[in-house]
């Protein structure tokens, strides 16, 4: 028996398959397929035989009036993708999607033009069905959802409501973790967790510990990691532990943001992305301002879940939006969204260099620390590498 891993990289509407050699830490590019519009996010079925992809024509200055959720079949031998059934239309762009643990529904979170949550049933053959008509039409989905997740039991859905900083005379929009009962695709009111009524609380992404009732949340606007204990299908009101994700938390540059978070499959570590992309004028060009682009690595206490920072791993790229860990926990691959100009760190004759969008490969050590291995540059043109992710294929003989 052998275990294979596929990586998928989305640039605009193009979704490219790479074959991953985990031991050698190499990527081999395979086929590229076209999706209905720009890929926003994707999530594999628990069987790892289907990939669900949210697409939208939304972009800078563009309306969100062409939005879909599509199913693709994953070839279990090669990882190649092929369309699977009819795409389902959504009322707005889905900024994030997930499949609940039983593999019966796709949950899609929307933030603009109005917050919401769409639930599409998955048929036994992996095809998508039209969205479930919700009985409760007055649910509060917050100000600016940025992720939707199911609890491990599948009995509750969570909207991670980032909120917004105060800006241009507009007061802060508070954030929250919003929980909803989930029963056969129907949502009903549950509760919200919002410290200080959500002010100064800007969650972006969360992940669950693989075996313990522990929830880890990255706070985008505060550059922090919160750890909560779960009680059934909801987390405690107060965080058990709060940690900064930054190496220099007292010298924060503009647009310094915490991002994607993933727990290691063995439950001993948590990884949080630090990302920055603000620019300054340098020799008449806009160049990167030098904020932190790194992965904060936290070791977890096996008894309490307390996170202890053990490393800031440099990714040698700018503004990573997504990263993933292979199922064996040996390889971590990041995806930066677009090219940037930056000052030459070597101080050579060229004062400004171009940093392309890329996939960065990093080895995960037994102690959880990361070692940078290589970078695969990704041509993006006028598009963005908006989503990347690894999927372990079903074992084949």
C-alpha positions in Angstrom: 0.0 0.0 0.0 1.2 3.5 -0.7 -0.1 6.9 0.4 0.0 9.8 -2.1 -0.5 13.5 -1.6 -1.9 16.1 -4.0 -1.5 19.8 -3.7 -3.9 22.2 -5.5 -3.1 25.8 -6.3 -5.7 28.3 -7.5 -4.7 31.3 -9.5 -7.8 33.2 -10.6 -10.2 30.6 -12.0 -7.3 28.1 -12.9 -6.9 25.2 -10.4 -3.6 23.4 -10.9 -2.7 20.0 -9.5 0.8 19.2 -8.2 2.0 15.8 -7.2 3.7 15.9 -3.8 6.7 13.8 -2.9 6.6 14.2 0.9 9.9 12.4 1.5 11.9 14.3 -1.1 9.9 17.5 -0.5 9.3 18.1 -4.3 6.3 19.2 -6.4 5.6 17.9 -9.9 3.1 20.0 -11.8 0.3 18.1 -13.5 -2.9 19.3 -15.1 -4.8 22.6 -14.8 -8.5 22.8 -14.9 -10.8 25.9 -15.2 -13.5 26.6 -12.6 -16.6 28.9 -13.1 -14.8 32.0 -11.7 -12.0 33.0 -9.4 -11.4 30.4 -6.7 -12.1 31.7 -3.2 -11.7 28.6 -1.1 -11.8 24.8 -1.3 -12.3 21.9 1.0 -12.0 18.1 0.6 -14.7 15.5 1.4 -13.8 13.3 4.4 -13.5 10.4 2.0 -10.9 12.5 0.1 -12.6 11.5 -3.2 -14.2 14.9 -3.8 -13.0 18.5 -3.6 -15.6 21.3 -3.2 -14.6 24.7 -4.6 -16.2 28.1 -4.0 -15.8 30.6 -6.9 -16.8 34.2 -7.5 -16.2 37.0 -9.9 -15.8 39.4 -7.0 -12.6 41.4 -6.9 -11.4 45.0 -6.6 -14.1 47.2 -8.1 -16.1 44.1 -9.3 -19.6 43.0 -8.2 -20.2 39.7 -6.6 -22.9 38.6 -9.0 -21.5 35.3 -10.3 -21.0 32.9 -7.4 -20.9 29.1 -7.3 -20.1 26.1 -5.3 -18.7 23.2 -7.5 -17.8 19.6 -6.9 -14.8 18.0 -8.4 -13.9 14.3 -8.3 -10.4 13.4 -7.1 -8.8 10.5 -8.9 -7.7 8.3 -6.0 -4.6 7.1 -7.9 -3.3 10.3 -9.3 -5.1 13.2 -7.6 -6.3 14.6 -11.0 -9.5 16.7 -10.8 -12.6 16.4 -13.0 -16.0 18.2 -12.7 -18.6 16.2 -10.8 -22.3 17.2 -11.2 -23.9 20.6 -11.5 -22.5 23.6 -9.8 -24.8 25.3 -7.3 -25.4 29.0 -7.3 -24.9 31.2 -4.3 -26.3 34.7 -3.6 -22.8 36.1 -2.8 -19.2 35.2 -2.7 -18.3 32.5 -0.2 -15.2 33.7 1.6 -14.7 30.3 3.2 -16.2 26.9 3.1 -16.0 23.6 5.0 -17.5 20.1 4.9 -18.9 18.9 8.2 -17.3 15.7 9.6 -20.0 13.3 8.4 -19.5 14.5 4.8 -23.2 15.3 4.3 -23.2 19.1 3.9 -21.0 21.9 2.6 -21.1 25.0 4.7 -20.3 28.3 3.0 -19.8 31.6 4.8 -20.5 35.0 3.1 -19.6 38.5 4.3 -20.6 40.9 1.4 -23.0 42.4 0.5 -24.6 40.8 3.6 -23.3 38.2 6.1 -24.8 34.8 5.8 -24.4 31.0 5.8 -25.4 28.7 2.9 -25.7 24.9 3.5 -25.7 22.5 0.5 -26.4 18.8 0.9 -23.9 16.3 -0.5 -25.5 13.3 -2.2 -24.2 9.7 -1.6 -22.1 10.0 -4.8 -20.5 13.3 -3.8 -22.6 15.6 -6.0 -24.0 18.8 -4.7 -27.7 19.5 -4.2 -29.4 22.9 -3.9 -29.1 24.8 -0.7 -31.3 23.9 2.3 -34.1 26.5 2.8 -33.7 27.7 6.3 -36.6 28.0 8.7 -34.9 30.7 10.8 -34.6 33.8 8.6 -33.4 36.2 11.3 -30.1 34.7 12.5 -27.4 37.1 13.4 -24.2 36.3 11.3 -22.3 39.3 12.6 -20.4 42.1 10.8 -17.7 40.4 8.7 -17.6 36.6 8.7 -14.2 35.3 7.6 -14.5 31.6 8.2 -17.2 29.0 8.8 -16.4 25.7 10.6 -18.3 22.8 11.9 -17.6 21.5 15.4 -16.0 18.0 15.5 -19.3 16.5 16.4 -21.0 18.0 13.4 -23.9 19.2 15.6 -22.9 22.9 15.5 -21.7 25.5 13.0 -19.4 28.4 13.9 -19.1 31.7 12.1 -15.8 33.4 12.8 -16.8 37.1 12.6 -13.7 39.3 12.3 -15.3 42.7 12.6 -13.4 45.7 11.4 -11.0 48.2 12.9 -12.1 51.8 13.3 -11.1 53.8 10.2 -11.8 57.1 8.5 -14.1 58.3 11.2 -16.0 55.0 11.3 -16.0 53.3 14.7 -14.8 49.8 15.2 -17.1 46.9 14.3 -16.9 44.3 17.0 -16.0 40.6 16.3 -17.3 37.3 17.7 -17.3 33.6 17.5 -21.0 32.8 16.6 -22.3 29.3 17.3 -25.5 27.7 15.7 -27.2 24.4 16.2 -26.9 22.3 13.0 -29.5 19.6 12.5 -30.0 18.0 9.1 -28.8 21.2 7.3 -31.0 23.5 9.4 -29.5 26.2 11.5 -31.0 27.5 14.8 -29.8 30.0 17.4 -27.2 29.0 19.9 -24.8 31.6 21.4 -22.0 34.0 20.7 -18.6 34.4 22.4 -17.4 38.0 22.3 -15.0 39.2 25.0 -15.5 42.8 25.9 -18.7 42.7 23.7 -16.4 42.0 20.7 -14.4 45.2 20.9 -10.7 44.6 20.5 -11.5 41.0 19.3 -11.0 40.3 15.6 -10.9 36.6 15.0 -10.0 35.4 11.5 -9.5 31.6 11.6 -9.7 28.7 14.1 -8.7 25.1 14.3 -9.5 22.3 16.7 -7.1 20.0 18.5 -7.3 16.6 16.9 -8.1 14.7 20.1 -8.7 17.2 23.0 -11.6 19.6 23.5 -9.3 22.6 22.7 -10.0 25.4 20.3 -7.2 27.7 18.9 -8.2 31.0 17.3 -6.0 33.5 15.4 -7.0 37.1 15.9 -6.2 38.9 12.7 -6.6 42.5 14.0 -4.7 41.9 17.2 -2.0 39.5 16.0 -2.7 37.1 18.8 -3.5 33.4 19.4 -6.4 32.6 21.8 -6.8 29.1 23.2 -10.3 28.1 24.5 -11.6 25.0 26.2 -14.6 23.5 24.5 -17.7 22.5 26.6 -19.7 20.3 24.3 -20.3 22.2 21.1 -19.4 25.6 22.4 -16.2 27.1 23.8 -15.9 28.7 27.2 -16.6 32.4 27.5 -13.1 33.3 28.4 -9.9 32.3 26.7 -7.6 30.0 28.8 -4.5 31.4 27.2 -3.6 34.4 25.0 -0.3 34.7 23.1 1.2 37.2 20.7 2.1 35.7 17.3 4.7 38.3 16.5 8.4 38.4 17.1 8.2 42.2 17.7 4.7 42.9 19.0 5.7 46.4 20.1 6.9 47.4 16.6 3.9 46.6 14.4 4.0 47.8 10.8 0.8 48.8 8.9 -1.3 45.9 7.6 0.4 43.4 10.0 -2.2 40.6 10.3 -2.5 37.2 11.8 -3.9 34.6 9.3 -4.5 30.9 8.8 -4.0 28.6 11.7 -3.5 24.8 11.7 -3.0 22.2 14.4 -0.4 19.5 13.7 -2.0 16.1 13.1 -0.2 14.7 16.2 -1.7 17.4 18.4 1.6 18.6 19.8 1.9 21.9 17.8 -0.1 24.8 16.4 1.1 26.9 13.4 -0.2 30.5 12.8 0.6 32.6 9.8 1.9 36.2 10.3 1.4 38.2 7.1 2.2 41.7 5.9 2.2 43.5 2.5 2.1 47.2 3.1 4.5 49.2 1.0 6.6 52.4 1.1 8.1 54.6 -1.6 11.7 53.7 -2.4 13.6 55.1 -5.3 10.2 56.1 -6.8 8.7 52.6 -6.5 6.4 50.9 -4.1 8.3 48.3 -2.1 7.5 46.0 0.8 7.8 47.9 4.1 9.4 45.1 6.1 6.6 43.7 8.3 6.7 40.2 9.6 6.0 37.3 7.2 6.5 34.2 9.2 4.9 31.2 10.8 4.6 31.3 14.5 5.2 27.8 15.9 3.6 26.9 19.3 4.3 23.8 21.3 1.2 22.6 23.2 1.2 21.4 26.8 -0.3 17.9 26.6 -2.3 18.3 29.8 -3.6 21.9 29.5 -3.3 22.8 25.9 -1.2 25.9 26.8 0.7 27.2 23.7 4.3 28.1 24.1 6.0 30.0 21.3 9.1 28.1 20.1 9.9 29.6 16.7 9.2 32.3 14.1 9.9 30.4 10.9 10.8 32.6 7.9 8.9 31.7 4.7 11.0 33.8 2.3 8.0 35.3 0.7 5.4 38.0 1.2 1.7 37.7 2.4 0.8 34.0 2.6 -3.0 33.6 2.6 -3.1 29.8 2.9 -0.9 26.9 4.0 -1.4 23.3 4.7 0.2 20.3 6.4 0.5 16.9 4.7 -1.5 14.1 6.6 1.8 12.5 7.9 2.8 15.8 9.5 6.2 16.0 7.8 5.7 18.8 5.2 4.2 22.2 5.4 3.5 24.2 2.2 2.6 27.9 2.1 1.0 29.9 -0.8 1.6 33.6 -1.2 -1.0 35.5 -3.1 0.8 37.8 -5.5 4.2 39.3 -6.5 5.8 42.2 -4.6 8.8 44.4 -5.0 11.2 44.6 -2.1 14.6 46.0 -1.2 17.4 43.7 -2.0 18.3 42.0 1.3 21.8 41.2 0.0 22.5 44.9 -0.6 23.7 44.1 -4.2 23.9 46.4 -7.2 20.2 46.0 -7.8 18.4 48.0 -5.1 15.0 46.6 -5.8 14.1 43.0 -6.6 10.9 41.2 -7.5 9.5 38.6 -5.2 7.1 36.4 -7.2 4.1 34.6 -5.7 5.2 31.1 -4.7 4.7 27.9 -2.9 7.2 27.5 -0.1 8.1 24.0 1.1 9.1 23.6 4.8 10.1 20.4 6.6 8.5 19.8 10.0 10.9 18.4 12.6 10.1 16.0 15.4 10.2 19.0 17.7 7.6 20.9 15.6 10.1 23.4 14.3 10.2 24.3 10.6 13.1 24.3 8.2 12.8 26.2 4.9 13.6 23.8 2.0 12.7 25.4 -1.4 10.3 27.7 -3.2 8.3 27.1 -6.4 7.5 30.4 -8.1 3.9 30.6 -9.4 3.2 33.0 -12.3 0.0 34.9 -11.4 -0.2 37.7 -14.1 -3.0 40.0 -13.0 -4.6 37.3 -10.8 -3.9 36.1 -7.3 -3.0 32.7 -5.9 -5.9 32.9 -3.5 -6.1 29.4 -2.2 -3.8 26.4 -1.9 -4.2 23.1 -0.1 -2.9 19.5 0.2 -5.1 16.5 0.2 -4.0 13.0 1.2 -5.4 10.5 -1.4 -7.1 7.3 -0.3 -4.5 4.5 0.0 -4.2 2.4 -3.0 -2.5 -0.9 -3.6 
